[in-house]
Amino acid sequence: MAILTYGLMGNDVTPDKAFFTVAIFNVMTEVMMYFVPNAAACVGELLSSIKRMEVSVTFYLSVQAKGMLDALCNMMINLRNSS
């Protein structure tokens, strides 16, 4: 279709131009068939991994904060008991 349009627009269609055009379309077809779906799957896995990491970091920070809060409370209790 592209070669036909190119020719109808008044350009010379030579075998080397036609071969080059067909070769480029074949490469583009392979990329679209194999790499784009794979990239979409990888992006999906990436997003779910980021979500899991966010949950893990949030949990870790909440555990750390709870531990620091417990330590601070114990310190205050010890100060109150010592005076």
Sine and cosine of phi, psi and omega as CSV:
sin_phi,cos_phi,sin_psi,cos_psi,sin_omega,cos_omega
0.00,0.00,-0.69,0.72,-0.01,-1.00
-0.91,0.42,-0.64,0.77,-0.01,-1.00
-0.93,0.37,-0.64,0.77,0.04,-1.00
-0.89,0.45,-0.70,0.72,0.03,-1.00
-0.89,0.45,-0.67,0.74,0.03,-1.00
-0.86,0.51,-0.68,0.73,0.00,-1.00
-0.94,0.35,-0.64,0.77,-0.01,-1.00
-0.94,0.35,-0.34,0.94,0.04,-1.00
-0.99,0.13,0.09,1.00,0.09,-1.00
0.99,-0.11,0.15,0.99,0.01,-1.00
-1.00,-0.02,0.40,-0.92,0.06,-1.00
-0.99,0.15,0.81,-0.59,0.08,-1.00
-0.99,-0.13,0.94,-0.33,0.02,-1.00
-0.96,-0.28,0.33,-0.94,0.00,-1.00
-0.86,0.52,-0.61,0.80,-0.02,-1.00
-0.93,0.37,-0.60,0.80,0.05,-1.00
-0.93,0.36,-0.66,0.75,0.01,-1.00
-0.91,0.42,-0.69,0.72,0.02,-1.00
-0.89,0.46,-0.70,0.71,-0.01,-1.00
-0.88,0.47,-0.68,0.73,0.00,-1.00
-0.90,0.44,-0.70,0.71,0.02,-1.00
-0.90,0.43,-0.65,0.76,0.02,-1.00
-0.89,0.46,-0.68,0.73,0.02,-1.00
-0.90,0.44,-0.69,0.73,0.02,-1.00
-0.90,0.43,-0.58,0.81,0.06,-1.00
-0.91,0.42,-0.67,0.74,0.03,-1.00
-0.90,0.44,-0.69,0.72,0.01,-1.00
-0.89,0.46,-0.61,0.79,0.03,-1.00
-0.90,0.44,-0.69,0.73,0.03,-1.00
-0.88,0.47,-0.69,0.72,0.01,-1.00
-0.88,0.48,-0.73,0.69,-0.03,-1.00
-0.91,0.41,-0.55,0.84,-0.04,-1.00
-0.98,0.19,-0.58,0.81,-0.14,-0.99
-0.96,-0.29,-0.72,0.69,-0.16,-0.99
-1.00,0.09,-0.58,0.81,-0.02,-1.00
-0.92,0.40,-0.73,0.68,0.06,-1.00
-0.89,0.45,-0.61,0.80,0.04,-1.00
-0.90,0.43,-0.66,0.75,0.03,-1.00
-0.90,0.43,-0.64,0.77,0.03,-1.00
-0.89,0.45,-0.66,0.75,0.03,-1.00
-0.90,0.43,-0.65,0.76,0.01,-1.00
-0.91,0.41,-0.61,0.79,0.04,-1.00
-0.91,0.42,-0.65,0.76,0.06,-1.00
-0.87,0.49,-0.70,0.72,0.04,-1.00
-0.91,0.41,-0.62,0.79,0.03,-1.00
-0.88,0.47,-0.71,0.70,-0.01,-1.00
-0.90,0.43,-0.65,0.76,0.03,-1.00
-0.93,0.36,-0.56,0.83,0.06,-1.00
-0.92,0.39,-0.65,0.76,0.03,-1.00
-0.89,0.45,-0.66,0.75,0.03,-1.00
-0.88,0.47,-0.69,0.72,0.04,-1.00
-0.89,0.45,-0.63,0.78,0.02,-1.00
-0.91,0.41,-0.64,0.77,0.03,-1.00
-0.88,0.47,-0.68,0.73,0.01,-1.00
-0.90,0.44,-0.68,0.73,-0.01,-1.00
-0.90,0.43,-0.70,0.72,-0.01,-1.00
-0.91,0.41,-0.66,0.75,0.02,-1.00
-0.88,0.47,-0.69,0.72,0.03,-1.00
-0.90,0.45,-0.70,0.71,-0.01,-1.00
-0.88,0.48,-0.69,0.72,-0.01,-1.00
-0.92,0.38,-0.58,0.81,0.04,-1.00
-0.93,0.38,-0.61,0.79,0.06,-1.00
-0.91,0.41,-0.68,0.73,0.03,-1.00
-0.89,0.45,-0.69,0.72,0.00,-1.00
-0.90,0.44,-0.64,0.77,0.03,-1.00
-0.90,0.44,-0.66,0.75,0.03,-1.00
-0.90,0.43,-0.64,0.77,0.03,-1.00
-0.93,0.37,-0.61,0.79,0.03,-1.00
-0.91,0.41,-0.68,0.74,0.05,-1.00
-0.88,0.47,-0.67,0.74,0.01,-1.00
-0.90,0.43,-0.65,0.76,0.02,-1.00
-0.91,0.42,-0.66,0.75,0.04,-1.00
-0.89,0.45,-0.68,0.73,0.03,-1.00
-0.89,0.45,-0.63,0.77,0.03,-1.00
-0.90,0.44,-0.67,0.74,0.01,-1.00
-0.92,0.40,-0.63,0.78,0.04,-1.00
-0.90,0.43,-0.67,0.74,0.00,-1.00
-0.91,0.42,-0.63,0.78,0.04,-1.00
-0.91,0.41,-0.64,0.77,0.01,-1.00
-0.92,0.39,-0.63,0.77,0.00,-1.00
-0.95,0.32,-0.48,0.87,-0.05,-1.00
-0.98,0.18,-0.32,0.95,-0.02,-1.00
-1.00,-0.06,0.00,0.00,0.00,0.00
